[in-house]
Amino acid sequence: MIPEQYRNQRVGVNGYRVLNLDLDGVCADYSGALRAYLIRHGLMDENVHPSEDRYELYQASGWPFRSYEGYLATHKAAESEHLYATMKPIDGAPEALRTLASNHVYIRIVTHRLFVSGQHRMVVADTAQWLDEWNIPYMSLCFTGLKDSMQATVHIDDSPSNIAALREMNQHVVVFDQPYNRDITGPRLHDWSPSSVDRLLDWFEHWPTEGGPEGIDGPSRRT
């Protein structure tokens, strides 16, 4: 049961179990959707599976990008074909988020999807459409690259730079497991399974201490 002092959180007075949640690489399969776009337009062979060891796709082997500018141009073209409205969710994410919401977690979507100018209205609309179509509950939808300016009880992110910036501000960050972030220590979700949701709910109440099995210095257990 939600504590009495937080019962008015829906009008934004106090926060209880506030979750700042990234989308791409955490809830939505961005790289899979971009790869599908490239294959559809004959820009990538369907038998090519790019490396996943770099967060920056233009630096990862297997992608057809020769520069950051080339990546941005391709991304913008994919946006224009409603990339954000049609991508698949990470397995189990919609169900897990509905479970979190039913346990009084205030879900605030925080995403940096407006990093390419010119199509912001489409990006915002497609993001909201995708969330609605997958029945993903949320109370706020925020578009910003300055994630360290938004406090929460817990953050979930996959970006190494975002994780570092948030922790520099003494925020509690859960790493959502991806090949490119496995050298980062600390609490980590490997998937959106029911056991992961239970672990996350525990962390809202008792943040792991240093040296624990999922403590702030505990490395990823997946190899």
C-alpha positions, -999 to 999 in steps of 0.1 A, spaced: 0 0 0 12 35 -8 22 55 22 -3 82 32 20 111 26 24 101 -11 -12 96 -20 -13 129 -38 16 122 -61 -6 120 -92 -8 158 -90 29 161 -86 32 173 -50 53 144 -36 71 115 -52 70 79 -42 89 53 -62 96 77 -90 113 58 -119 131 77 -146 130 53 -175 150 54 -207 134 39 -239 158 29 -266 179 -1 -255 159 -5 -224 122 -7 -234 124 -4 -272 147 -23 -297 162 8 -315 191 -10 -331 169 -38 -344 145 -13 -359 173 7 -375 188 -25 -389 154 -35 -404 152 -1 -421 186 -5 -436 178 -40 -449 145 -28 -463 163 -1 -483 191 -23 -495 217 -6 -473 226 -36 -453 227 -73 -461 202 -93 -440 229 -118 -431 250 -91 -414 246 -88 -377 265 -57 -364 287 -58 -333 270 -48 -301 301 -38 -282 298 0 -288 270 22 -278 278 46 -307 265 27 -337 287 46 -361 318 32 -342 306 -4 -341 316 -28 -368 290 -41 -392 270 -10 -395 272 9 -429 281 42 -413 313 59 -422 309 89 -399 286 104 -372 271 126 -398 263 96 -420 246 79 -391 225 110 -383 213 112 -419 203 76 -419 186 80 -385 166 110 -397 155 91 -428 143 62 -407 125 86 -384 106 99 -414 93 64 -419 80 63 -384 109 44 -368 97 52 -333 61 42 -339 69 8 -354 99 -7 -335 95 -37 -313 96 -36 -276 123 -53 -256 109 -87 -246 87 -85 -215 90 -47 -211 53 -37 -215 41 -64 -191 68 -55 -166 60 -18 -167 23 -26 -161 33 -46 -130 55 -17 -118 27 8 -122 3 -15 -103 28 -14 -75 26 24 -72 57 31 -93 55 66 -109 69 60 -144 85 90 -160 97 83 -195 130 103 -201 144 100 -236 168 119 -258 150 112 -290 150 149 -301 187 148 -309 181 154 -347 162 186 -356 135 190 -381 110 163 -372 103 168 -335 65 168 -339 66 134 -356 91 120 -331 69 131 -301 37 118 -317 52 85 -328 67 79 -293 33 85 -276 16 63 -302 40 35 -296 36 37 -258 -2 37 -262 -2 8 -287 19 -14 -264 -2 -3 -234 28 10 -215 17 31 -185 35 63 -177 27 96 -159 52 119 -176 69 119 -210 101 140 -211 125 146 -240 159 157 -229 195 148 -232 203 164 -198 191 134 -178 213 143 -148 191 174 -143 160 152 -135 160 135 -101 142 103 -93 141 75 -68 157 52 -94 168 56 -129 171 28 -155 195 35 -185 217 16 -209 240 45 -220 274 44 -203 277 82 -205 242 88 -190 249 63 -162 281 80 -153 265 115 -154 236 104 -132 259 87 -107 281 118 -106 249 136 -93 245 109 -66 215 94 -83 205 57 -80 210 41 -114 202 6 -125 221 -5 -156 199 -22 -182 222 -49 -195 236 -45 -230 269 -58 -244 283 -22 -246 278 -15 -208 290 -48 -192 322 -31 -178 300 -9 -156 295 -19 -121 264 -16 -99 228 -28 -98 218 -43 -131 187 -57 -148 194 -84 -174 159 -85 -187 122 -76 -179 113 -110 -163 91 -112 -132 122 -119 -111 138 -87 -124 107 -67 -116 107 -81 -81 144 -72 -77 137 -36 -89 108 -32 -65 131 -43 -37 157 -17 -47 131 11 -45 128 2 -8 164 -9 0 191 3 -24 219 -22 -26 249 -15 -4 285 -17 -16 298 -52 -17 264 -69 -19 255 -94 -46 240 -66 -67 258 -38 -48 272 -6 -63 305 -23 -70 292 -56 -82 300 -64 -118 277 -78 -144 272 -116 -139 265 -122 -176 293 -131 -199 
